[in-house]
Amino acid sequence: MIRTREGRIRPLTAFEAVPFVHSGTPPPTSLAGSDWRRGSIVRGSTNVDAKSLERVPLFAGLSPKEREKVARWADTVDLPAGRHLLDEGRLPHEFFVILDGEVEVMHDGAHLATLGPGDFFGEIALIEHGRRTASVVTASPTTLAVMSPISFNAMRREMPRVAGRIDDAIRERMAR
């Protein structure tokens, strides 16, 4: 737990904790294992602006208060093109929502999809408590909202509409 600038106590995010210590498998290309704090990989990390979540379909229909809650659960990061976010077969450490930019999704080296603003990824392995089912690389400079597994699970538990949308996306993705 850490104290925020506003004086609230909250759980550590994936960036503040070292999640691979708990899993036993350090993901060298994960944001969790990067030196993002020194600014060599990302331009910065801040809490998500709740207003930016209005244009994300996953959060459509949420009240401003609910979007504020989601914003407190996540951080934003700005990444350059070519940054590996997820590696197929690795243990999960984060859930991602694309606020700006694009990412490429690959499975067994084959291109599956290009995702853009409003899309999300990283949910399957977190929900199924398994390994990543695909690799993801930024295709352009990209801004992401990133949640730790604890925050992701809290969001799913407290926001059934969001959980339902995530479950629908999983069914669709697994059917491919």
Backbone bond lengths (Angstrom), bond angles and torsions (degrees), N, CA, C in turn:
res aa  C-N    CA-C-N  psi(-1)  N-CA   C-N-CA  omega(-1)  CA-C   N-CA-C  phi
1 M - - - 1.445 - - 1.528 108.88 -
2 I 1.343 114.85 144.37 1.455 119.36 175.43 1.519 109.58 -133.37
3 R 1.310 115.97 160.95 1.452 121.58 176.91 1.520 107.38 -96.20
4 T 1.338 117.14 128.70 1.457 122.33 179.72 1.520 110.48 -79.90
5 R 1.339 115.42 172.07 1.467 120.45 176.89 1.518 111.55 -58.67
6 E 1.337 116.11 -30.18 1.469 120.29 -179.18 1.520 112.02 -82.60
7 G 1.352 117.65 -2.45 1.449 121.34 178.64 1.522 114.43 92.46
8 R 1.349 118.12 0.25 1.461 121.08 178.28 1.523 109.63 -79.44
9 I 1.312 116.03 154.12 1.461 122.24 174.30 1.528 106.66 -100.32
10 R 1.345 117.13 132.00 1.456 120.28 178.50 1.525 109.29 -144.70
11 P 1.346 116.37 162.44 1.462 118.99 177.95 1.526 110.48 -67.04
12 L 1.306 116.54 156.82 1.461 121.42 175.01 1.519 109.77 -65.82
13 T 1.329 116.41 144.20 1.461 120.03 174.21 1.518 108.40 -84.29
14 A 1.325 115.36 175.49 1.464 120.35 178.35 1.519 111.19 -60.73
15 F 1.320 117.42 -26.21 1.455 121.00 -178.61 1.518 112.24 -82.80
16 E 1.312 116.46 -27.95 1.454 120.32 -176.54 1.524 112.04 -88.17
17 A 1.313 115.61 -27.63 1.457 120.25 177.37 1.527 108.04 -96.35
18 V 1.269 116.13 172.55 1.459 120.02 174.86 1.523 105.39 -115.03
19 P 1.342 117.77 83.93 1.455 121.06 -169.84 1.519 114.52 -62.64
20 F 1.314 118.98 -26.99 1.463 117.71 -177.65 1.518 112.79 -70.52
21 V 1.319 118.00 -14.23 1.462 119.93 176.30 1.524 109.16 -62.88
22 H 1.343 117.06 -37.21 1.453 121.42 -179.16 1.518 112.29 -76.80
23 S 1.314 118.43 -32.44 1.457 121.26 -175.72 1.515 112.58 -86.36
24 G 1.320 117.72 -24.68 1.445 120.81 -179.02 1.509 114.84 85.78
25 T 1.334 118.11 -3.22 1.465 120.03 179.20 1.515 109.68 -125.18
26 P 1.310 117.86 99.44 1.460 118.79 -179.14 1.517 111.34 -67.10
27 P 1.335 118.37 121.49 1.454 121.72 179.14 1.524 109.74 -88.06
28 P 1.328 119.61 98.55 1.450 121.09 -173.17 1.517 114.01 -61.66
29 T 1.329 118.14 -23.87 1.453 118.79 -179.22 1.521 112.57 -105.07
30 S 1.319 117.56 9.96 1.452 121.56 177.64 1.525 109.74 -81.22
31 L 1.298 115.86 154.32 1.463 119.29 173.71 1.520 110.17 -61.04
32 A 1.319 116.38 -30.29 1.462 119.99 -178.71 1.518 111.46 -65.01
33 G 1.320 117.92 -29.08 1.448 120.52 -177.68 1.515 113.45 -100.13
34 S 1.313 118.61 4.85 1.466 121.35 -175.61 1.525 111.48 -89.34
35 D 1.313 115.80 168.50 1.462 119.43 177.40 1.528 110.00 -98.49
36 W 1.335 115.24 50.24 1.458 121.52 -177.46 1.521 111.84 -60.39
37 R 1.318 118.00 -28.24 1.466 120.70 -176.86 1.519 112.13 -63.27
38 R 1.332 117.56 -30.18 1.458 120.24 -179.77 1.530 111.87 -85.77
39 G 1.322 117.54 -0.98 1.456 120.39 174.12 1.511 115.08 79.78
40 S 1.320 118.72 6.30 1.455 118.89 -177.83 1.514 112.12 -79.82
41 I 1.318 117.45 -19.14 1.454 119.80 -177.59 1.524 110.86 -110.67
42 V 1.291 118.07 -42.51 1.458 121.47 -179.32 1.524 109.20 -123.90
43 R 1.321 115.16 158.56 1.461 118.94 -178.28 1.516 112.81 -82.07
44 G 1.307 118.07 -10.17 1.453 118.57 178.02 1.505 111.81 158.08
45 S 1.289 115.96 168.71 1.446 122.40 178.93 1.518 107.79 -138.68
46 T 1.306 115.39 128.72 1.455 120.65 179.56 1.518 108.83 -143.07
47 N 1.309 116.37 170.27 1.454 119.06 173.54 1.520 108.80 -67.10
48 V 1.301 115.98 150.40 1.463 122.11 -179.82 1.523 109.71 -70.01
49 D 1.327 116.46 140.80 1.457 122.47 173.28 1.525 107.37 -80.53
50 A 1.323 117.23 118.20 1.465 121.42 -177.36 1.519 112.11 -56.85
51 K 1.322 117.50 -32.18 1.469 121.35 179.27 1.535 110.59 -62.36
52 S 1.346 117.60 -34.85 1.462 120.67 -179.19 1.526 111.80 -67.97
53 L 1.314 118.06 -18.00 1.461 121.61 -179.87 1.524 112.73 -80.37
54 E 1.334 117.71 -13.32 1.467 121.19 179.53 1.521 112.17 -59.06
55 R 1.331 117.46 -34.44 1.465 120.53 -175.71 1.528 113.17 -91.59
56 V 1.340 117.39 7.10 1.461 122.29 178.69 1.532 108.51 -94.47
57 P 1.347 117.73 116.62 1.470 120.03 -177.72 1.534 114.18 -55.14
58 L 1.319 117.82 -33.41 1.460 121.21 179.09 1.528 111.17 -56.97
59 F 1.324 116.79 -32.03 1.460 121.33 -176.54 1.533 113.00 -105.51
60 A 1.339 116.72 11.89 1.463 121.16 179.26 1.527 109.94 -60.34
61 G 1.311 115.29 138.33 1.453 120.40 177.68 1.516 114.66 83.96
62 L 1.324 118.06 -4.18 1.460 119.24 176.61 1.527 109.11 -76.22
63 S 1.295 115.66 148.66 1.457 120.10 177.26 1.532 108.91 -72.95
64 P 1.334 117.64 161.20 1.470 119.24 175.57 1.539 112.15 -55.05
65 K 1.331 116.93 -37.08 1.461 120.88 179.27 1.538 110.54 -64.97
66 E 1.327 116.89 -40.81 1.464 120.28 178.73 1.529 111.09 -67.41
67 R 1.346 116.81 -40.09 1.474 119.58 177.00 1.527 110.84 -64.01
68 E 1.327 117.20 -35.91 1.469 120.76 175.79 1.526 110.25 -61.31
69 K 1.320 116.20 -40.50 1.455 120.43 179.23 1.531 110.45 -63.88
70 V 1.330 116.70 -45.36 1.466 120.86 177.27 1.527 109.56 -59.95
71 A 1.320 117.21 -43.09 1.469 121.39 -179.19 1.531 111.60 -60.83
72 R 1.311 117.14 -35.79 1.469 120.37 178.24 1.525 111.94 -69.86
73 W 1.328 116.68 -26.39 1.459 121.13 -179.62 1.527 112.60 -80.31
74 A 1.324 118.27 -12.95 1.466 120.69 -172.01 1.527 112.08 -124.57
75 D 1.320 114.57 161.31 1.463 123.30 172.16 1.523 107.59 -120.17
76 T 1.330 116.86 156.57 1.468 119.51 172.40 1.516 108.60 -106.72
77 V 1.325 114.01 146.93 1.462 120.63 173.52 1.513 108.30 -136.22
78 D 1.316 115.91 145.07 1.465 123.03 175.58 1.518 106.94 -108.24
79 L 1.325 115.78 124.97 1.459 121.31 -176.53 1.521 111.05 -123.54
80 P 1.324 117.13 148.89 1.462 120.48 176.12 1.533 110.36 -78.57
81 A 1.317 116.47 167.10 1.463 121.55 174.41 1.521 108.94 -63.27
82 G 1.333 115.84 147.24 1.453 120.99 176.80 1.513 115.37 86.79
83 R 1.314 118.74 5.83 1.473 122.00 -178.45 1.524 109.68 -84.55
84 H 1.329 117.87 123.80 1.463 122.63 176.40 1.521 108.57 -74.13
85 L 1.331 115.70 125.58 1.457 120.91 -179.95 1.517 111.84 -102.37
86 L 1.333 116.07 -44.35 1.460 122.11 -179.50 1.513 108.78 -132.84
87 D 1.313 116.19 143.91 1.452 121.44 174.17 1.518 108.76 -118.61
88 E 1.313 115.58 125.30 1.450 121.92 178.24 1.531 109.75 -51.10
89 G 1.318 115.88 134.78 1.459 121.12 178.22 1.521 114.83 91.57
90 R 1.322 118.16 -13.35 1.475 121.03 179.17 1.524 110.41 -82.60
91 L 1.311 115.18 160.29 1.459 120.23 175.54 1.527 109.42 -74.40
92 P 1.342 117.53 148.74 1.471 120.80 -176.56 1.522 112.69 -80.21
93 H 1.337 114.81 145.63 1.460 120.90 177.12 1.523 112.92 -135.08
94 E 1.345 118.29 -14.67 1.458 120.49 -176.35 1.519 111.27 -148.71
95 F 1.341 114.87 159.31 1.461 124.86 169.73 1.519 105.85 -118.17
96 F 1.336 117.84 137.43 1.450 122.61 -173.53 1.529 112.28 -122.61
97 V 1.326 116.54 141.31 1.463 123.55 169.91 1.527 106.14 -125.37
98 I 1.324 116.49 128.19 1.466 120.71 -178.74 1.531 108.91 -81.89
99 L 1.318 116.29 119.90 1.462 121.53 176.62 1.525 110.86 -93.73
100 D 1.339 116.48 -32.95 1.458 121.76 179.21 1.526 108.09 -157.41
101 G 1.337 117.68 144.87 1.454 121.65 178.78 1.518 112.20 98.83
102 E 1.340 115.43 -169.31 1.463 121.13 -178.17 1.516 110.58 -140.45
103 V 1.341 114.45 151.93 1.461 121.28 174.38 1.524 108.73 -129.83
104 E 1.338 115.38 153.33 1.461 122.42 175.70 1.525 108.05 -105.07
105 V 1.336 116.24 134.79 1.456 122.30 178.78 1.523 108.01 -110.56
106 M 1.351 116.30 128.76 1.456 121.17 -178.74 1.525 110.60 -130.62
107 H 1.321 115.36 146.28 1.466 122.37 175.96 1.519 107.79 -132.14
108 D 1.316 116.41 125.40 1.468 121.88 -176.92 1.529 111.23 52.01
109 G 1.330 116.83 36.95 1.455 122.28 177.72 1.519 115.03 81.11
110 A 1.329 117.99 -6.72 1.471 121.44 179.87 1.524 109.73 -96.36
111 H 1.334 115.48 137.71 1.469 121.38 178.85 1.524 109.58 -68.37
112 L 1.336 116.49 124.71 1.463 121.67 177.60 1.518 112.58 -98.78
113 A 1.339 115.91 -43.43 1.466 119.12 -173.59 1.518 110.69 -164.58
114 T 1.318 113.73 158.03 1.458 121.75 167.63 1.526 105.62 -113.32
115 L 1.314 116.62 123.79 1.458 121.66 -179.51 1.517 109.63 -108.46
116 G 1.333 115.64 146.59 1.458 120.44 -178.88 1.516 112.19 -132.70
117 P 1.332 116.36 -164.64 1.461 121.00 -176.08 1.538 112.22 -50.74
118 G 1.324 114.43 131.41 1.460 120.87 -179.97 1.514 113.62 95.33
119 D 1.337 117.71 -19.67 1.465 120.67 178.30 1.521 109.97 -79.70
120 F 1.328 115.91 161.87 1.463 121.12 179.05 1.519 109.51 -137.90
121 F 1.335 115.40 160.54 1.462 120.52 178.79 1.527 109.57 -158.79
122 G 1.324 115.10 165.49 1.461 120.99 -179.95 1.513 113.45 97.21
123 E 1.330 117.01 0.59 1.458 120.81 -174.03 1.529 113.86 -80.27
124 I 1.330 117.56 -31.65 1.469 120.03 -172.10 1.522 111.33 -61.65
125 A 1.311 117.69 -53.37 1.468 120.61 -177.47 1.530 111.59 -64.90
126 L 1.333 117.60 -33.70 1.465 119.97 178.88 1.524 111.01 -66.37
127 I 1.327 116.54 -42.24 1.470 120.23 -177.82 1.522 110.96 -74.32
128 E 1.319 116.37 -41.63 1.459 119.85 -176.74 1.530 112.94 -86.58
129 H 1.328 117.40 -0.17 1.463 122.55 -179.76 1.527 111.06 52.38
130 G 1.323 114.38 43.17 1.457 120.81 179.87 1.513 110.88 -124.30
131 R 1.297 115.21 -159.49 1.457 121.44 -179.75 1.522 109.86 -94.56
132 R 1.322 115.64 162.78 1.465 121.20 179.86 1.526 110.08 -60.26
133 T 1.332 115.72 137.33 1.467 121.14 -177.93 1.518 112.50 -92.75
134 A 1.328 117.37 -8.78 1.464 121.18 -178.33 1.522 109.54 -154.28
135 S 1.314 114.96 166.08 1.467 121.69 173.27 1.518 107.90 -104.50
136 V 1.329 116.53 147.74 1.463 121.50 -179.15 1.521 108.59 -135.24
137 V 1.358 115.10 133.24 1.462 122.53 180.00 1.528 107.83 -132.47
138 T 1.328 117.16 140.15 1.466 119.49 176.82 1.528 108.99 -68.06
139 A 1.338 116.54 133.27 1.461 122.17 179.83 1.518 111.39 -95.34
140 S 1.317 116.71 -16.32 1.465 123.47 179.37 1.519 106.63 -151.87
141 P 1.326 118.66 171.14 1.465 118.11 172.55 1.534 108.20 -54.52
142 T 1.311 116.43 131.70 1.462 121.27 -169.03 1.527 110.92 -135.19
143 T 1.333 115.05 139.39 1.463 121.67 173.18 1.520 107.08 -110.44
144 L 1.326 115.51 127.46 1.459 121.51 -177.17 1.515 111.35 -123.48
145 A 1.329 115.40 146.59 1.460 121.51 164.38 1.517 104.45 -95.35
146 V 1.322 117.15 130.04 1.465 121.91 -174.53 1.526 109.37 -125.67
147 M 1.342 115.16 133.41 1.467 121.14 178.99 1.511 110.33 -120.67
148 S 1.304 115.64 143.90 1.457 121.78 171.92 1.532 108.12 -74.00
149 P 1.323 118.06 162.82 1.471 119.83 176.69 1.530 113.04 -57.44
150 I 1.316 117.71 -37.78 1.469 120.45 179.82 1.528 110.84 -63.09
151 S 1.323 116.78 -45.82 1.467 120.38 179.47 1.520 110.99 -67.55
152 F 1.329 116.82 -40.51 1.465 121.52 178.20 1.524 110.23 -58.99
153 N 1.324 117.02 -46.30 1.465 120.56 179.74 1.523 111.53 -65.94
154 A 1.326 117.62 -37.19 1.469 120.65 176.81 1.526 110.36 -63.45
155 M 1.339 116.72 -42.08 1.464 120.79 178.95 1.528 109.82 -61.27
156 R 1.321 117.04 -46.82 1.471 120.72 -179.29 1.529 111.06 -62.52
157 R 1.298 116.12 -40.05 1.463 121.21 -178.04 1.537 111.25 -69.31
158 E 1.326 117.03 -41.95 1.469 121.02 -173.35 1.524 114.01 -90.72
159 M 1.325 117.68 -12.72 1.464 120.97 -177.40 1.527 110.12 -130.08
160 P 1.331 117.45 83.73 1.462 121.45 -175.28 1.537 113.86 -58.68
161 R 1.341 117.46 -34.41 1.478 119.11 178.57 1.520 110.69 -63.25
162 V 1.320 116.91 -42.57 1.468 121.32 178.50 1.522 109.38 -66.12
163 A 1.315 117.46 -43.62 1.469 121.32 178.90 1.526 110.52 -59.39
164 G 1.322 116.95 -41.24 1.468 121.00 178.54 1.519 111.97 -63.34
165 R 1.323 117.17 -41.09 1.476 120.49 177.93 1.522 110.89 -65.02
166 I 1.318 116.84 -39.42 1.460 120.45 177.95 1.530 109.76 -65.17
167 D 1.331 117.30 -43.95 1.464 120.92 178.92 1.527 111.15 -61.95
168 D 1.335 117.51 -40.67 1.473 121.12 176.84 1.521 110.74 -60.67
169 A 1.328 116.99 -43.27 1.469 121.14 179.60 1.525 111.10 -63.69
170 I 1.325 116.81 -39.11 1.469 120.31 178.84 1.528 109.90 -63.08
171 R 1.326 116.83 -46.65 1.473 119.80 179.22 1.523 110.51 -58.77
172 E 1.328 116.52 -43.39 1.469 120.92 179.30 1.529 111.20 -63.78
173 R 1.311 116.91 -44.44 1.467 120.62 -178.40 1.519 112.27 -68.09
174 M 1.318 116.91 -37.87 1.463 120.25 -179.27 1.527 111.53 -72.09
175 A 1.335 116.66 -22.42 1.480 120.48 179.74 1.524 111.63 -76.78
176 R 1.333 118.36 -14.67 1.473 121.32 -178.33 1.502 112.08 -71.15
